[in-house]
Amino acid sequence: MSMSYQDRTLTCVECSQPFTFSADDQEYHAQRGYSNEPKRCPTCRQSRRDNRSTSSYGSGGGYGGGGGGYQREMYPAVCAQCGIQTEVPFQPRNDRPVYCRDCYNRAGGGSRQRR
């Protein structure tokens, strides 16, 4: 079942300028299962991507983030594997082990595929 899409004019939440959500882009969004319309114009979207990749927190692997210029709070912790002092972006709990970046990556924690 093929839908017919038409260009639509949306307003950017960042710069308040109108931008076109093209029929091709709408079809692409539908094929990918995206249910939300874009909120930012292409220029603001690119600017946001550029700011994320150059922020002090790094790219974050493409997860979360969200605040422009937001410095994520870090918490001190001791790695359960090697015992070194480290910092983590969450409040450690006593019932769960915390690992430094090297031990976490060595255990395969950073390379898990999300399903």
Stockholm file with secondary structure:
# STOCKHOLM 1.0

chainA/1-115         MSMSYQDRTLTCVECSQPFTFSADDQEYHAQRGYSNEPKRCPTCRQSRRDNRSTSSYGSGGGYGGGGGGYQREMYPAVCAQCGIQTEVPFQPRNDRPVYCRDCYNRAGGGSRQRR
#=GR chainA/1-115 SS CCCCCCCEEEECTTTCCEEEECHHHHHHHHHHTCCSCCCSCHHHHHHHHHHHHHSTTCCGGGSSCCSTTCCCCCEEEECTTTCCEEEESSCCCTTSCCCCHHHHHHTTGGGCCCC
#=GC SS_cons         CCCCCCCEEEECTTTCCEEEECHHHHHHHHHHTCCSCCCSCHHHHHHHHHHHHHSTTCCGGGSSCCSTTCCCCCEEEECTTTCCEEEESSCCCTTSCCCCHHHHHHTTGGGCCCC
//
